[in-house]
Amino acid sequence: MPKKLSPVNLTQAYLDRSQKLGPRFNAYARLTPESALEQAKAAEKEIQRGHYRGPLHGIPYAAKDLLAVKGVPTTWGAKPFADQVFDYNATVIDHLNRVGAVMLGKASMIELAGGMGYRFASASLQGERLRSARKRGAPSSALRPTAE
């Protein structure tokens, strides 16, 4: 019998891995562990009650720091916007909320999405996104949880 995957356990695994490795790679502008776990617990309860919203229900993701998330700073990767907070969600965030996806936090990005001609990763409020020294053909996601 296949083991069922828990949205709470999956979210916690991604949060643990993100907290451990995220700073090393400048992967996140901000993690939101409290709200992520709240969303995961709600998804788990719904799924257990037979209310399954679809393939993203209970699945963790990171929103690019370009996207407005109500009450969470959206810096656009630029120092002048470090304290910018919107009182609404971007449409895609509303959609992800409706389907029950779990937001881990905001992924770091180059200033203003490179729209001012920035071509280098060092042009970011969080600093350059660092890459792991990996062999060709190895998995690209250093933040993917492993069975430890």
PyMOL commands that place a pseudoatom at each C-alpha (Angstrom):
pseudoatom trace, name=CA, resn=MET, resi=1, chain=A, elem=C, hetatm=0, pos=[0.000, 0.000, 0.000]
pseudoatom trace, name=CA, resn=PRO, resi=2, chain=A, elem=C, hetatm=0, pos=[1.529, 3.364, -0.993]
pseudoatom trace, name=CA, resn=LYS, resi=3, chain=A, elem=C, hetatm=0, pos=[2.349, 5.793, 1.791]
pseudoatom trace, name=CA, resn=LYS, resi=4, chain=A, elem=C, hetatm=0, pos=[0.242, 8.956, 1.733]
pseudoatom trace, name=CA, resn=LEU, resi=5, chain=A, elem=C, hetatm=0, pos=[2.042, 12.262, 1.617]
pseudoatom trace, name=CA, resn=SER, resi=6, chain=A, elem=C, hetatm=0, pos=[1.071, 14.799, 4.265]
pseudoatom trace, name=CA, resn=PRO, resi=7, chain=A, elem=C, hetatm=0, pos=[0.926, 18.479, 3.208]
pseudoatom trace, name=CA, resn=VAL, resi=8, chain=A, elem=C, hetatm=0, pos=[2.192, 19.398, 6.695]
pseudoatom trace, name=CA, resn=ASN, resi=9, chain=A, elem=C, hetatm=0, pos=[5.153, 16.997, 6.534]
pseudoatom trace, name=CA, resn=LEU, resi=10, chain=A, elem=C, hetatm=0, pos=[5.996, 18.053, 2.983]
pseudoatom trace, name=CA, resn=THR, resi=11, chain=A, elem=C, hetatm=0, pos=[5.820, 21.745, 3.884]
pseudoatom trace, name=CA, resn=GLN, resi=12, chain=A, elem=C, hetatm=0, pos=[7.926, 21.230, 7.006]
pseudoatom trace, name=CA, resn=ALA, resi=13, chain=A, elem=C, hetatm=0, pos=[10.541, 19.322, 4.979]
pseudoatom trace, name=CA, resn=TYR, resi=14, chain=A, elem=C, hetatm=0, pos=[10.768, 22.166, 2.449]
pseudoatom trace, name=CA, resn=LEU, resi=15, chain=A, elem=C, hetatm=0, pos=[10.883, 24.786, 5.208]
pseudoatom trace, name=CA, resn=ASP, resi=16, chain=A, elem=C, hetatm=0, pos=[13.643, 22.920, 7.039]
pseudoatom trace, name=CA, resn=ARG, resi=17, chain=A, elem=C, hetatm=0, pos=[15.662, 22.575, 3.847]
pseudoatom trace, name=CA, resn=SER, resi=18, chain=A, elem=C, hetatm=0, pos=[14.995, 26.190, 2.865]
pseudoatom trace, name=CA, resn=GLN, resi=19, chain=A, elem=C, hetatm=0, pos=[16.043, 27.489, 6.286]
pseudoatom trace, name=CA, resn=LYS, resi=20, chain=A, elem=C, hetatm=0, pos=[19.196, 25.369, 6.133]
pseudoatom trace, name=CA, resn=LEU, resi=21, chain=A, elem=C, hetatm=0, pos=[20.288, 26.033, 2.544]
pseudoatom trace, name=CA, resn=GLY, resi=22, chain=A, elem=C, hetatm=0, pos=[18.343, 29.117, 1.496]
pseudoatom trace, name=CA, resn=PRO, resi=23, chain=A, elem=C, hetatm=0, pos=[20.800, 31.610, 3.027]
pseudoatom trace, name=CA, resn=ARG, resi=24, chain=A, elem=C, hetatm=0, pos=[23.776, 29.844, 1.436]
pseudoatom trace, name=CA, resn=PHE, resi=25, chain=A, elem=C, hetatm=0, pos=[22.253, 30.357, -2.012]
pseudoatom trace, name=CA, resn=ASN, resi=26, chain=A, elem=C, hetatm=0, pos=[20.444, 33.685, -1.360]
pseudoatom trace, name=CA, resn=ALA, resi=27, chain=A, elem=C, hetatm=0, pos=[17.357, 31.809, -2.489]
pseudoatom trace, name=CA, resn=TYR, resi=28, chain=A, elem=C, hetatm=0, pos=[14.738, 33.746, -0.537]
pseudoatom trace, name=CA, resn=ALA, resi=29, chain=A, elem=C, hetatm=0, pos=[13.865, 37.375, 0.015]
pseudoatom trace, name=CA, resn=ARG, resi=30, chain=A, elem=C, hetatm=0, pos=[11.713, 36.154, 2.915]
pseudoatom trace, name=CA, resn=LEU, resi=31, chain=A, elem=C, hetatm=0, pos=[10.450, 32.850, 4.266]
pseudoatom trace, name=CA, resn=THR, resi=32, chain=A, elem=C, hetatm=0, pos=[6.947, 32.770, 5.769]
pseudoatom trace, name=CA, resn=PRO, resi=33, chain=A, elem=C, hetatm=0, pos=[6.994, 29.579, 7.867]
pseudoatom trace, name=CA, resn=GLU, resi=34, chain=A, elem=C, hetatm=0, pos=[4.049, 30.439, 10.136]
pseudoatom trace, name=CA, resn=SER, resi=35, chain=A, elem=C, hetatm=0, pos=[1.600, 31.102, 7.317]
pseudoatom trace, name=CA, resn=ALA, resi=36, chain=A, elem=C, hetatm=0, pos=[2.998, 28.189, 5.287]
pseudoatom trace, name=CA, resn=LEU, resi=37, chain=A, elem=C, hetatm=0, pos=[2.289, 25.760, 8.111]
pseudoatom trace, name=CA, resn=GLU, resi=38, chain=A, elem=C, hetatm=0, pos=[-1.190, 27.254, 8.634]
pseudoatom trace, name=CA, resn=GLN, resi=39, chain=A, elem=C, hetatm=0, pos=[-1.944, 26.765, 4.930]
pseudoatom trace, name=CA, resn=ALA, resi=40, chain=A, elem=C, hetatm=0, pos=[-0.546, 23.215, 5.015]
pseudoatom trace, name=CA, resn=LYS, resi=41, chain=A, elem=C, hetatm=0, pos=[-2.643, 22.272, 8.064]
pseudoatom trace, name=CA, resn=ALA, resi=42, chain=A, elem=C, hetatm=0, pos=[-5.775, 23.665, 6.418]
pseudoatom trace, name=CA, resn=ALA, resi=43, chain=A, elem=C, hetatm=0, pos=[-5.023, 21.746, 3.211]
pseudoatom trace, name=CA, resn=GLU, resi=44, chain=A, elem=C, hetatm=0, pos=[-4.429, 18.532, 5.156]
pseudoatom trace, name=CA, resn=LYS, resi=45, chain=A, elem=C, hetatm=0, pos=[-7.743, 18.859, 7.013]
pseudoatom trace, name=CA, resn=GLU, resi=46, chain=A, elem=C, hetatm=0, pos=[-9.627, 19.523, 3.766]
pseudoatom trace, name=CA, resn=ILE, resi=47, chain=A, elem=C, hetatm=0, pos=[-8.033, 16.566, 2.004]
pseudoatom trace, name=CA, resn=GLN, resi=48, chain=A, elem=C, hetatm=0, pos=[-8.748, 14.265, 4.966]
pseudoatom trace, name=CA, resn=ARG, resi=49, chain=A, elem=C, hetatm=0, pos=[-12.391, 15.368, 4.834]
pseudoatom trace, name=CA, resn=GLY, resi=50, chain=A, elem=C, hetatm=0, pos=[-12.565, 14.446, 1.152]
pseudoatom trace, name=CA, resn=HIS, resi=51, chain=A, elem=C, hetatm=0, pos=[-12.420, 17.995, -0.224]
pseudoatom trace, name=CA, resn=TYR, resi=52, chain=A, elem=C, hetatm=0, pos=[-9.562, 17.779, -2.723]
pseudoatom trace, name=CA, resn=ARG, resi=53, chain=A, elem=C, hetatm=0, pos=[-9.041, 20.965, -4.756]
pseudoatom trace, name=CA, resn=GLY, resi=54, chain=A, elem=C, hetatm=0, pos=[-6.717, 19.470, -7.350]
pseudoatom trace, name=CA, resn=PRO, resi=55, chain=A, elem=C, hetatm=0, pos=[-3.056, 18.664, -8.058]
pseudoatom trace, name=CA, resn=LEU, resi=56, chain=A, elem=C, hetatm=0, pos=[-1.612, 21.741, -6.281]
pseudoatom trace, name=CA, resn=HIS, resi=57, chain=A, elem=C, hetatm=0, pos=[-3.627, 21.256, -3.096]
pseudoatom trace, name=CA, resn=GLY, resi=58, chain=A, elem=C, hetatm=0, pos=[-1.131, 21.103, -0.206]
pseudoatom trace, name=CA, resn=ILE, resi=59, chain=A, elem=C, hetatm=0, pos=[1.907, 21.505, -2.475]
pseudoatom trace, name=CA, resn=PRO, resi=60, chain=A, elem=C, hetatm=0, pos=[4.573, 24.047, -1.353]
pseudoatom trace, name=CA, resn=TYR, resi=61, chain=A, elem=C, hetatm=0, pos=[5.904, 26.748, -3.665]
pseudoatom trace, name=CA, resn=ALA, resi=62, chain=A, elem=C, hetatm=0, pos=[7.884, 29.990, -3.468]
pseudoatom trace, name=CA, resn=ALA, resi=63, chain=A, elem=C, hetatm=0, pos=[6.459, 33.145, -5.039]
pseudoatom trace, name=CA, resn=LYS, resi=64, chain=A, elem=C, hetatm=0, pos=[8.938, 35.384, -6.846]
pseudoatom trace, name=CA, resn=ASP, resi=65, chain=A, elem=C, hetatm=0, pos=[9.422, 38.620, -4.896]
pseudoatom trace, name=CA, resn=LEU, resi=66, chain=A, elem=C, hetatm=0, pos=[7.922, 40.385, -7.907]
pseudoatom trace, name=CA, resn=LEU, resi=67, chain=A, elem=C, hetatm=0, pos=[4.427, 39.227, -6.897]
pseudoatom trace, name=CA, resn=ALA, resi=68, chain=A, elem=C, hetatm=0, pos=[2.264, 41.110, -4.396]
pseudoatom trace, name=CA, resn=VAL, resi=69, chain=A, elem=C, hetatm=0, pos=[1.227, 39.051, -1.378]
pseudoatom trace, name=CA, resn=LYS, resi=70, chain=A, elem=C, hetatm=0, pos=[-1.086, 40.837, 1.018]
pseudoatom trace, name=CA, resn=GLY, resi=71, chain=A, elem=C, hetatm=0, pos=[0.774, 41.840, 4.191]
pseudoatom trace, name=CA, resn=VAL, resi=72, chain=A, elem=C, hetatm=0, pos=[4.141, 40.404, 3.105]
pseudoatom trace, name=CA, resn=PRO, resi=73, chain=A, elem=C, hetatm=0, pos=[6.932, 42.758, 1.960]
pseudoatom trace, name=CA, resn=THR, resi=74, chain=A, elem=C, hetatm=0, pos=[7.389, 42.795, -1.817]
pseudoatom trace, name=CA, resn=THR, resi=75, chain=A, elem=C, hetatm=0, pos=[10.799, 44.335, -2.498]
pseudoatom trace, name=CA, resn=TRP, resi=76, chain=A, elem=C, hetatm=0, pos=[11.108, 43.692, -6.237]
pseudoatom trace, name=CA, resn=GLY, resi=77, chain=A, elem=C, hetatm=0, pos=[14.738, 42.938, -5.318]
pseudoatom trace, name=CA, resn=ALA, resi=78, chain=A, elem=C, hetatm=0, pos=[15.484, 46.673, -4.920]
pseudoatom trace, name=CA, resn=LYS, resi=79, chain=A, elem=C, hetatm=0, pos=[16.549, 48.666, -1.857]
pseudoatom trace, name=CA, resn=PRO, resi=80, chain=A, elem=C, hetatm=0, pos=[14.068, 51.568, -2.390]
pseudoatom trace, name=CA, resn=PHE, resi=81, chain=A, elem=C, hetatm=0, pos=[11.215, 49.049, -2.064]
pseudoatom trace, name=CA, resn=ALA, resi=82, chain=A, elem=C, hetatm=0, pos=[12.584, 47.085, 0.919]
pseudoatom trace, name=CA, resn=ASP, resi=83, chain=A, elem=C, hetatm=0, pos=[9.602, 48.064, 3.121]
pseudoatom trace, name=CA, resn=GLN, resi=84, chain=A, elem=C, hetatm=0, pos=[6.889, 47.972, 0.441]
pseudoatom trace, name=CA, resn=VAL, resi=85, chain=A, elem=C, hetatm=0, pos=[3.798, 46.032, 1.575]
pseudoatom trace, name=CA, resn=PHE, resi=86, chain=A, elem=C, hetatm=0, pos=[0.635, 45.655, -0.484]
pseudoatom trace, name=CA, resn=ASP, resi=87, chain=A, elem=C, hetatm=0, pos=[-2.880, 45.258, 0.894]
pseudoatom trace, name=CA, resn=TYR, resi=88, chain=A, elem=C, hetatm=0, pos=[-3.874, 42.888, -1.916]
pseudoatom trace, name=CA, resn=ASN, resi=89, chain=A, elem=C, hetatm=0, pos=[-2.608, 39.794, -3.703]
pseudoatom trace, name=CA, resn=ALA, resi=90, chain=A, elem=C, hetatm=0, pos=[-1.412, 39.452, -7.263]
pseudoatom trace, name=CA, resn=THR, resi=91, chain=A, elem=C, hetatm=0, pos=[-3.957, 37.517, -9.345]
pseudoatom trace, name=CA, resn=VAL, resi=92, chain=A, elem=C, hetatm=0, pos=[-1.714, 34.456, -9.544]
pseudoatom trace, name=CA, resn=ILE, resi=93, chain=A, elem=C, hetatm=0, pos=[-1.381, 34.390, -5.733]
pseudoatom trace, name=CA, resn=ASP, resi=94, chain=A, elem=C, hetatm=0, pos=[-5.183, 34.514, -5.401]
pseudoatom trace, name=CA, resn=HIS, resi=95, chain=A, elem=C, hetatm=0, pos=[-5.411, 31.605, -7.841]
pseudoatom trace, name=CA, resn=LEU, resi=96, chain=A, elem=C, hetatm=0, pos=[-2.796, 29.568, -5.958]
pseudoatom trace, name=CA, resn=ASN, resi=97, chain=A, elem=C, hetatm=0, pos=[-4.667, 30.258, -2.705]
pseudoatom trace, name=CA, resn=ARG, resi=98, chain=A, elem=C, hetatm=0, pos=[-7.946, 29.080, -4.291]
pseudoatom trace, name=CA, resn=VAL, resi=99, chain=A, elem=C, hetatm=0, pos=[-6.409, 25.773, -5.369]
pseudoatom trace, name=CA, resn=GLY, resi=100, chain=A, elem=C, hetatm=0, pos=[-4.853, 25.249, -1.920]
pseudoatom trace, name=CA, resn=ALA, resi=101, chain=A, elem=C, hetatm=0, pos=[-1.145, 25.604, -2.758]
pseudoatom trace, name=CA, resn=VAL, resi=102, chain=A, elem=C, hetatm=0, pos=[1.148, 26.429, 0.185]
pseudoatom trace, name=CA, resn=MET, resi=103, chain=A, elem=C, hetatm=0, pos=[3.424, 29.480, -0.085]
pseudoatom trace, name=CA, resn=LEU, resi=104, chain=A, elem=C, hetatm=0, pos=[6.765, 28.948, 1.674]
pseudoatom trace, name=CA, resn=GLY, resi=105, chain=A, elem=C, hetatm=0, pos=[7.922, 32.513, 1.110]
pseudoatom trace, name=CA, resn=LYS, resi=106, chain=A, elem=C, hetatm=0, pos=[9.186, 34.984, -1.458]
pseudoatom trace, name=CA, resn=ALA, resi=107, chain=A, elem=C, hetatm=0, pos=[12.041, 33.945, -3.757]
pseudoatom trace, name=CA, resn=SER, resi=108, chain=A, elem=C, hetatm=0, pos=[14.815, 36.490, -4.261]
pseudoatom trace, name=CA, resn=MET, resi=109, chain=A, elem=C, hetatm=0, pos=[15.259, 38.144, -7.634]
pseudoatom trace, name=CA, resn=ILE, resi=110, chain=A, elem=C, hetatm=0, pos=[17.363, 40.619, -9.587]
pseudoatom trace, name=CA, resn=GLU, resi=111, chain=A, elem=C, hetatm=0, pos=[16.361, 44.285, -9.090]
pseudoatom trace, name=CA, resn=LEU, resi=112, chain=A, elem=C, hetatm=0, pos=[13.084, 45.169, -10.772]
pseudoatom trace, name=CA, resn=ALA, resi=113, chain=A, elem=C, hetatm=0, pos=[13.193, 41.860, -12.684]
pseudoatom trace, name=CA, resn=GLY, resi=114, chain=A, elem=C, hetatm=0, pos=[16.056, 43.258, -14.749]
pseudoatom trace, name=CA, resn=GLY, resi=115, chain=A, elem=C, hetatm=0, pos=[13.721, 45.845, -16.269]
pseudoatom trace, name=CA, resn=MET, resi=116, chain=A, elem=C, hetatm=0, pos=[16.158, 48.711, -15.840]
pseudoatom trace, name=CA, resn=GLY, resi=117, chain=A, elem=C, hetatm=0, pos=[18.815, 46.965, -17.905]
pseudoatom trace, name=CA, resn=TYR, resi=118, chain=A, elem=C, hetatm=0, pos=[20.355, 45.062, -15.015]
pseudoatom trace, name=CA, resn=ARG, resi=119, chain=A, elem=C, hetatm=0, pos=[22.117, 42.025, -16.417]
pseudoatom trace, name=CA, resn=PHE, resi=120, chain=A, elem=C, hetatm=0, pos=[24.006, 40.732, -13.426]
pseudoatom trace, name=CA, resn=ALA, resi=121, chain=A, elem=C, hetatm=0, pos=[22.703, 38.659, -10.528]
pseudoatom trace, name=CA, resn=SER, resi=122, chain=A, elem=C, hetatm=0, pos=[24.573, 40.893, -8.066]
pseudoatom trace, name=CA, resn=ALA, resi=123, chain=A, elem=C, hetatm=0, pos=[21.955, 43.590, -8.747]
pseudoatom trace, name=CA, resn=SER, resi=124, chain=A, elem=C, hetatm=0, pos=[19.609, 42.288, -6.047]
pseudoatom trace, name=CA, resn=LEU, resi=125, chain=A, elem=C, hetatm=0, pos=[18.610, 43.471, -2.592]
pseudoatom trace, name=CA, resn=GLN, resi=126, chain=A, elem=C, hetatm=0, pos=[19.415, 40.001, -1.239]
pseudoatom trace, name=CA, resn=GLY, resi=127, chain=A, elem=C, hetatm=0, pos=[22.703, 39.797, -3.110]
pseudoatom trace, name=CA, resn=GLU, resi=128, chain=A, elem=C, hetatm=0, pos=[23.699, 37.513, -5.917]
pseudoatom trace, name=CA, resn=ARG, resi=129, chain=A, elem=C, hetatm=0, pos=[21.870, 34.195, -6.056]
pseudoatom trace, name=CA, resn=LEU, resi=130, chain=A, elem=C, hetatm=0, pos=[24.608, 31.689, -5.491]
pseudoatom trace, name=CA, resn=ARG, resi=131, chain=A, elem=C, hetatm=0, pos=[24.786, 28.373, -7.259]
pseudoatom trace, name=CA, resn=SER, resi=132, chain=A, elem=C, hetatm=0, pos=[26.033, 25.091, -5.964]
pseudoatom trace, name=CA, resn=ALA, resi=133, chain=A, elem=C, hetatm=0, pos=[29.069, 23.491, -7.531]
pseudoatom trace, name=CA, resn=ARG, resi=134, chain=A, elem=C, hetatm=0, pos=[27.321, 20.563, -9.132]
pseudoatom trace, name=CA, resn=LYS, resi=135, chain=A, elem=C, hetatm=0, pos=[28.165, 18.142, -11.874]
pseudoatom trace, name=CA, resn=ARG, resi=136, chain=A, elem=C, hetatm=0, pos=[26.451, 18.312, -15.239]
pseudoatom trace, name=CA, resn=GLY, resi=137, chain=A, elem=C, hetatm=0, pos=[23.289, 16.273, -15.273]
pseudoatom trace, name=CA, resn=ALA, resi=138, chain=A, elem=C, hetatm=0, pos=[22.777, 16.493, -11.514]
pseudoatom trace, name=CA, resn=PRO, resi=139, chain=A, elem=C, hetatm=0, pos=[19.394, 17.724, -10.252]
pseudoatom trace, name=CA, resn=SER, resi=140, chain=A, elem=C, hetatm=0, pos=[19.132, 21.504, -10.522]
pseudoatom trace, name=CA, resn=SER, resi=141, chain=A, elem=C, hetatm=0, pos=[17.295, 22.081, -7.259]
pseudoatom trace, name=CA, resn=ALA, resi=142, chain=A, elem=C, hetatm=0, pos=[19.585, 22.271, -4.258]
pseudoatom trace, name=CA, resn=LEU, resi=143, chain=A, elem=C, hetatm=0, pos=[16.554, 22.951, -2.076]
pseudoatom trace, name=CA, resn=ARG, resi=144, chain=A, elem=C, hetatm=0, pos=[14.734, 19.716, -2.907]
pseudoatom trace, name=CA, resn=PRO, resi=145, chain=A, elem=C, hetatm=0, pos=[14.186, 17.770, 0.319]
pseudoatom trace, name=CA, resn=THR, resi=146, chain=A, elem=C, hetatm=0, pos=[15.833, 14.383, 0.505]
pseudoatom trace, name=CA, resn=ALA, resi=147, chain=A, elem=C, hetatm=0, pos=[14.927, 11.245, 2.392]
pseudoatom trace, name=CA, resn=GLU, resi=148, chain=A, elem=C, hetatm=0, pos=[17.381, 11.663, 5.250]
for i in range(1, 148): cmd.bond("trace and resi %d" % i, "trace and resi %d" % (i + 1))
show_as sticks, trace
zoom trace
